[in-house]
Amino acid sequence: QVQLVESGGGLVQAGGSLRLSCAASVSGRSFSTYSIGWFRQAPGKEREFVTHIRWSGGTVYADSVKGRFTISRDNAKNLVYLQMNSLKPEDTGVYYCAARRSGTTYGPSDYNYWGQGTQVTVSS
């Protein structure tokens, strides 16, 4: 069982930066065995994949955030970070972290556990 809590969202001007955190409480298995993804959802739109970090440390990014966002993890602290730079108004949305035990694709249905989300608003 995994419980996830996101933090670090807020209001920022275009071109600015934010760092989101995802804190995990885990029972039964080590946090290091879970792969973690970040998703976002804008009003009236579907939840979309942003980035993913595998249990091994390998990363995957959506084309829309490549070169601007960086995902990292600290297994000793059960934390995953999302550093977001050069933010754009189209990055606005609720950001969710999610955990999964295994898988090879990156849709929302591929993840087993979800946080409650944190709001990111980028003004132009």
N, C-alpha and C positions, 0 to 999 in steps of 0.2 A: 504494500500500500504506500502511496506517495501523496503528500499534500504539498501544494505549491503556492507561494505568495509572491506576487510581483510588487515592485516599488520603484520609485525614481521618475515616474512620469511627471508631466507638467506642461506649462506654456513656454514656448521659446520662439524667437524670431527666426525667420528663414536664414540659413547659413550657420545657425548655432548648433550646439551639441547637447546631448543628454546621455546619461548612462542609466540603463535599467538594470535592476537586479531581480533574480528569481531565487528565492530561498526554498529549499526542499526539506521536508520532514519525511523520513523514510523508515519503513519497518519491513523486516523480512529479508531484504536484500540491500547490498551496499549501493549508495547513490552512484558510485563510479560505474556501475553496470548498466545504468540507464542512459539513453540518448535523449537529448533535450532540444526542443524546437521552440522558436518564437514565431507567432502569427500576429496578424493585425486585422482589425475590422473597422472600416469606415462606415459612417451612417448610410444605410440603404444599400450596402454592398456585402458581398460574401466575405467570410473570413479567408485571408490569403496567407500563404507561406512567406516567411521573411528569411529565416535562416535556421540552421540545425547544427548541433555539435554531437558527434558520435561519442560513445563511451571511450573510444580509442583516442579521441581528440580531433579527428578529422572533421572538417567543416564543409557546409554547403550553403550557398547564398542565392537568393532570388536575384535575377538580373537587375532589377530596379534598385537594389541597395548595394550591389557589388562595388567595392572601392570606397564606400562611405560608412558602412556598418561593420562591426567586428564582434563576433561572439567568442566568449571564453568561459572557462569553468575552473572552479577551485574545489576539487573533490574533498579536500580536508575540511572545508567549511560548508559543504553541501550548497554551493552557490554557483549560479550561472549569470554572466553579465552580457549585456548588449550595449556596446558603445556605439552611439549614433552621431556621426559628424555630418557637416554640410546638409543639415536638415532642410527639407522642402515642404511646402504646404501639402503636397500630396502624400507625405508621410503621416499626416494626421490620422488618428484612429485610436481604438483601444488595443493595447498590446497584451498578448497572452503568452505565457510560457506553458509548455506541455511536455510530458515525459512519456517515453515508450520503452518497452523492453527489447524490441527487435523490429526489423522491417527494412524495406529497401525503397519505399516511396515516401512522399512528403505531404500527403493530403491530411486534413484535420482528422479524418476517420482512422488514420494510422496511429494515432496517439491515444494512450490509455488514461492519462491523468491531466487535468487542466487547473490552472490558477484562475482567480477571479478577474484578472485584467487590471491594467493601469492606463489611464488616459494620457495620450500625447497629442498636444495641439501645437501646430507650427503656423505662425502668422506670417503673412506676406509683407 
